[in-house]
Amino acid sequence: MHLGDAWIMVRKARPGELTPAQLGCWTQSLTVFVEDVEAHYKKAKAVGAKIVEELNETAYGEFQYGVEDLDGHHWLFARHARDVSPEDWGAKLAD
């Protein structure tokens, strides 16, 4: 799959593997940054994408929405909205 200057490699589940939809849970989440996330959201919604997170600004400064594809994979489409220090949104280093 080609998106702007980026190539995203995807493949079908191999024999013996289950998709997130078959497992009943997300196994990953991929974030794709797009310049006009508002227009991207409107187009996705208009063509019937399964929106699982409405367009919103996160505590860490991204403006994004989430969709689930036909196999149950979680995709986020976002643009950077504002700079926020990790301390301001509660990030902590693991011990």
C-alpha positions as CSV (number, residue, x, y, z in Angstrom):
1,M,0.0,0.0,0.0
2,H,1.4,3.4,-0.9
3,L,0.5,6.6,1.1
4,G,2.2,9.7,0.1
5,D,5.9,9.0,0.2
6,A,5.4,6.0,2.5
7,W,5.0,2.3,1.6
8,I,3.0,0.2,4.1
9,M,3.5,-3.5,3.8
10,V,0.5,-5.7,4.6
11,R,-0.2,-9.4,4.1
12,K,-3.0,-11.9,4.7
13,A,-3.0,-14.1,7.7
14,R,-1.0,-17.3,7.1
15,P,-2.5,-20.8,7.7
16,G,-2.8,-21.3,11.5
17,E,-2.7,-17.5,12.2
18,L,-5.8,-15.7,13.4
19,T,-6.8,-12.1,12.6
20,P,-7.7,-9.7,15.4
21,A,-11.3,-10.0,14.3
22,Q,-11.1,-13.8,14.8
23,L,-9.3,-13.3,18.2
24,G,-11.8,-10.7,19.4
25,C,-9.1,-8.2,20.3
26,W,-6.7,-5.7,18.8
27,T,-3.2,-7.1,18.4
28,Q,-1.6,-3.9,17.2
29,S,-2.3,-0.3,16.3
30,L,-0.7,1.6,13.5
31,T,-0.6,5.4,13.4
32,V,-0.4,7.1,10.0
33,F,0.3,10.9,10.0
34,V,-1.6,12.8,7.3
35,E,-1.6,16.5,6.6
36,D,-5.3,17.1,6.5
37,V,-6.7,14.6,9.0
38,E,-10.1,16.3,9.1
39,A,-10.6,15.7,5.3
40,H,-9.3,12.2,5.7
41,Y,-11.8,11.5,8.5
42,K,-14.7,13.0,6.5
43,K,-13.9,10.8,3.5
44,A,-13.4,7.7,5.6
45,K,-16.7,8.2,7.3
46,A,-18.5,9.0,4.0
47,V,-17.4,5.7,2.5
48,G,-18.5,3.7,5.5
49,A,-15.3,3.0,7.4
50,K,-15.7,1.5,10.9
51,I,-14.8,4.5,13.1
52,V,-13.8,3.2,16.5
53,E,-12.4,6.6,17.8
54,E,-14.0,9.9,16.7
55,L,-11.8,12.8,15.7
56,N,-10.3,14.3,18.8
57,E,-7.2,16.0,20.3
58,T,-5.3,13.7,22.7
59,A,-3.7,14.7,26.0
60,Y,-0.3,14.3,24.3
61,G,-1.0,16.7,21.5
62,E,-2.1,14.7,18.5
63,F,-5.4,15.3,16.5
64,Q,-6.5,11.9,15.5
65,Y,-9.3,9.3,14.8
66,G,-9.3,5.5,14.8
67,V,-10.7,2.9,12.4
68,E,-10.9,-0.8,12.4
69,D,-10.2,-2.6,9.1
70,L,-12.1,-5.7,7.8
71,D,-9.7,-8.1,9.7
72,G,-10.0,-6.1,12.9
73,H,-6.7,-4.3,12.8
74,H,-6.6,-0.8,14.5
75,W,-5.5,2.2,12.5
76,L,-5.0,5.7,13.8
77,F,-4.8,8.7,11.4
78,A,-3.4,11.8,12.9
79,R,-1.6,15.1,12.6
80,H,0.5,16.9,15.3
81,A,-1.7,19.5,17.0
82,R,0.5,21.0,19.7
83,D,3.7,20.3,21.7
84,V,3.1,18.9,25.1
85,S,5.8,17.8,27.5
86,P,5.6,14.2,28.6
87,E,5.3,15.3,32.3
88,D,2.2,17.3,31.4
89,W,0.3,14.3,30.1
90,G,1.5,11.8,32.8
91,A,4.3,9.9,31.0
92,K,6.5,8.0,33.3
93,L,9.7,6.0,32.8
94,A,9.3,2.3,33.6
95,D,11.4,1.0,36.5
